[in-house]
């Protein structure tokens, strides 16, 4: 019905004539619109088919009949747009006949060959080019969704663990000799929840944990989990950092207490938030648990002790164990107040301390060292990537190696650099023409691999800039030694492309 002329729709099923030539012209206009826009009968108009039919029968403005949007055809031929408007005319007598339509669209056939085989090949080539564009678009969408999935995975797991899972490797449980664990709890959260609506509780926790997450992002720590009002953070895993983990947790705890003092509860602005913190250092075992919803979990007595340090603490204070205090004393710059012996379930009486402050000079020094460590890790990661690329056997100095270390195209094409190839070149006129027509029908140069030679295990994917197999300025493919990664990082890769000797035989 979407292709049926308005006058035939208004006649309804009681019409004596099922169709008319002028009605066919209207239907042809709808089909022509679909061909040129590659969309539905009415394009991307946000209407259901029944709503479209109602608007065709009874337009909102009697002087402006409801028709498909013409904006998608702004880059099309003028004759096509004019022909569509005439075919869609509200009055049947204003529509042209098919002979007139054929004459007006004759310009579209300009350049077409009378040979049916040539026309079929041209149509297939046009269809293939369109498919390539569609594949590129779908690939870009797939890459975007992949990035979102990876970002979600990195939120759930530490980056090194997530990288192993992405490669399909099994993440084995690992033991760590010494880490520092942080636990915190909101004092009076149960009574506050009972006096608030569920939505208010969710908003409160979201605001609080957003504040916490923004702070811990500046430290070398990993947030393990949040259970209700409980907040668990660890430092020293999955990447070991010596004894710095205790200082990272201690400095982070002090900054969290400062942030809590300024925090405002939206639905209870007059109430003050009381945070209770406990920290402890010791050995743990860590691993990924679960398949459908993988979680990075910590196991060991250190976790239980850190939880006991938090539960036996006091509001707005940092309860510190003797083990953590000794590590912080060796690092220097922290102030403590001894609490004394505290009974703990399953532990007996434990000597504990309050962490009350940090020297400003020591804090500034640690902040500077933390920034330098992050910069060093980023540099080492980049140099490692360059080494993995430049140490590949068979990497040669040619235009084909330009894409090494650079982002790959959306449709990479793998070709071995070790298999013998025969190069066939085109004439100079074809080369000049190809400068302006990248996807020319005529192949400038064909790279033909000998199928009898086994392909190398080391293949290099050409980027989008090398999607054509033409490279008319290569004289030879020589083997160059790998470049120094530090030099590449400073100056970038260099590519030598000597001019081709015209005397080379095909």
Rosetta blueprint (number, residue, H / E / L):
1 X L
2 X L
3 X L
4 X L
5 X L
6 X H
7 X H
8 X H
9 X H
10 X H
11 X H
12 X H
13 X H
14 X H
15 X L
16 X L
17 X L
18 X L
19 X L
20 X L
21 X H
22 X H
23 X H
24 X H
25 X H
26 X H
27 X H
28 X H
29 X H
30 X H
31 X H
32 X H
33 X H
34 X H
35 X H
36 X H
37 X H
38 X L
39 X L
40 X L
41 X L
42 X L
43 X L
44 X L
45 X L
46 X L
47 X L
48 X L
49 X H
50 X H
51 X H
52 X H
53 X H
54 X H
55 X H
56 X H
57 X H
58 X L
59 X L
60 X L
61 X E
62 X L
63 X L
64 X E
65 X L
66 X L
67 X L
68 X L
69 X L
70 X L
71 X H
72 X H
73 X H
74 X L
75 X L
76 X L
77 X L
78 X H
79 X H
80 X H
81 X H
82 X H
83 X H
84 X H
85 X H
86 X H
87 X H
88 X L
89 X L
90 X L
91 X L
92 X H
93 X H
94 X H
95 X L
96 X L
97 X L
98 X H
99 X H
100 X H
101 X H
102 X H
103 X H
104 X H
105 X H
106 X H
107 X H
108 X H
109 X H
110 X L
111 X L
112 X L
113 X L
114 X L
115 X L
116 X H
117 X H
118 X H
119 X H
120 X H
121 X H
122 X H
123 X H
124 X H
125 X H
126 X H
127 X H
128 X H
129 X H
130 X H
131 X H
132 X H
133 X H
134 X H
135 X H
136 X H
137 X H
138 X H
139 X H
140 X H
141 X H
142 X H
143 X H
144 X H
145 X H
146 X H
147 X H
148 X H
149 X H
150 X H
151 X H
152 X H
153 X H
154 X H
155 X H
156 X H
157 X L
158 X L
159 X H
160 X H
161 X H
162 X H
163 X H
164 X H
165 X H
166 X H
167 X L
168 X L
169 X L
170 X L
171 X L
172 X L
173 X L
174 X E
175 X E
176 X E
177 X E
178 X E
179 X E
180 X E
181 X E
182 X E
183 X E
184 X E
185 X E
186 X E
187 X L
188 X L
189 X H
190 X H
191 X H
192 X H
193 X H
194 X H
195 X L
196 X L
197 X L
198 X H
199 X H
200 X H
201 X H
202 X H
203 X H
204 X H
205 X H
206 X H
207 X H
208 X H
209 X H
210 X H
211 X H
212 X H
213 X H
214 X H
215 X H
216 X H
217 X L
218 X L
219 X L
220 X L
221 X L
222 X E
223 X E
224 X E
225 X E
226 X E
227 X E
228 X L
229 X L
230 X E
231 X E
232 X E
233 X E
234 X E
235 X E
236 X L
237 X L
238 X L
239 X L
240 X L
241 X L
242 X L
243 X L
244 X H
245 X H
246 X H
247 X H
248 X H
249 X H
250 X H
251 X H
252 X H
253 X H
254 X H
255 X H
256 X H
257 X H
258 X H
259 X H
260 X H
261 X H
262 X H
263 X L
264 X L
265 X L
266 X L
267 X L
268 X L
269 X L
270 X L
271 X L
272 X L
273 X L
274 X L
275 X E
276 X E
277 X E
278 X E
279 X E
280 X E
281 X E
282 X E
283 X E
284 X E
285 X E
286 X E
287 X E
288 X E
289 X E
290 X L
291 X L
292 X L
293 X L
294 X L
295 X E
296 X E
297 X E
298 X E
299 X E
300 X L
301 X H
302 X H
303 X H
304 X H
305 X H
306 X H
307 X H
308 X H
309 X H
310 X H
311 X H
312 X L
313 X L
314 X L
315 X L
316 X L
317 X E
318 X E
319 X E
320 X E
321 X E
322 X H
323 X H
324 X H
325 X H
326 X H
327 X H
328 X H
329 X H
330 X H
331 X H
332 X L
333 X L
334 X E
335 X E
336 X E
337 X E
338 X E
339 X E
340 X E
341 X E
342 X E
343 X E
344 X E
345 X L
346 X L
347 X L
348 X E
349 X E
350 X E
351 X E
352 X E
353 X E
354 X E
355 X E
356 X E
357 X E
358 X E
359 X L
360 X H
361 X H
362 X H
363 X H
364 X H
365 X H
366 X H
367 X H
368 X H
369 X H
370 X H
371 X H
372 X H
373 X H
374 X H
375 X H
376 X H
377 X H
378 X H
379 X H
380 X H
381 X H
382 X H
383 X H
384 X H
385 X H
386 X H
387 X H
388 X H
389 X H
390 X H
391 X L
392 X L
393 X L
394 X L
395 X L
396 X E
397 X L
398 X L
399 X H
400 X H
401 X H
402 X L
403 X L
404 X L
405 X L
406 X L
407 X L
408 X L
409 X L
410 X L
411 X L
412 X L
413 X E
414 X E
415 X E
416 X E
417 X L
418 X L
419 X L
420 X L
421 X E
422 X E
423 X E
424 X E
425 X L
426 X L
427 X L
428 X H
429 X H
430 X H
431 X H
432 X H
433 X H
434 X H
435 X L
436 X L
437 X L
438 X L
439 X L
440 X L
441 X L
442 X L
443 X L
444 X L
445 X L
446 X E
447 X E
448 X E
449 X E
450 X L
451 X L
452 X L
453 X L
454 X L
455 X L
456 X L
457 X L
458 X L
459 X E
460 X E
461 X E
462 X E
463 X L
464 X H
465 X H
466 X H
467 X L
468 X L
469 X L
470 X L
471 X L
472 X L
473 X L
474 X L
475 X L
476 X L
477 X L
478 X L
479 X E
480 X L
481 X L
482 X L
483 X L
484 X L
485 X H
486 X H
487 X H
488 X H
489 X H
490 X H
491 X H
492 X L
493 X L
494 X L
495 X L
496 X L
497 X L
498 X L
499 X L
500 X L
501 X L
502 X L
503 X L
504 X L
505 X L
506 X L
